Every structure is written in structure tokens, then in C-alpha cells.
């Protein structure tokens, strides 16, 4: 595999199928004396629309951006974008 600039790798389909890794699955890389191993932490679990709606209702209103707009908050969170020219 080639590692991207963001440190990402693609797990080959054959390995994903064999380890039952799908969208939402959690994996970890564990370093050992031979290098590193991929360990499946948890299989992906699909959530029903009703379960999601219940969760969304339970967290509604719990996030405070301190008056920042979405764009201001994202810039604060991520830092300024370096792929854009001066504004």
C-alpha cells in the first residue's frame, strides 16, 4: 500500500471481506516486533432511521459554538485552509 499525505491507506477488498470490515468498522494498527498488525476493534453497525432520530433528539441543543457561524467554527476547529488563496 502507498500511504497518502494524510496518512491514509486503502485496505484491499480481499482483506476487508475476509475480516468482515465494512463502513463504520473500527480498526487499529498495533506495532509489534515484526512491524504492525491491523486489528478489527468493532464491526460496523448500521443504525435505523428511528434510532438515529432518537439519538439526534437526545443531543439536540447540547452543542454551543459560542456565537460563531458554521464557517467561523470550522476555521477555528481546523485552522485556516491553505488550499485557498487570500480572501
Number of C-alpha atoms within 10 A of each C-alpha: 8 8 9 9 7 6 7 10 11 10 12 9 12 9 10 14 11 8 13 14 19 13 9 11 14 13 13 12 12 10 10 8 5 6 8 11 11 12 12 15 12 13 15 13 10 10 9 9 9 9 11 12 11 11 11 11 10 10 9 8 8 6 7 7 10 7 8 11 10 10 9 13 14 14 12 11 9 8 10 11 10 7 6 7 6 6 3
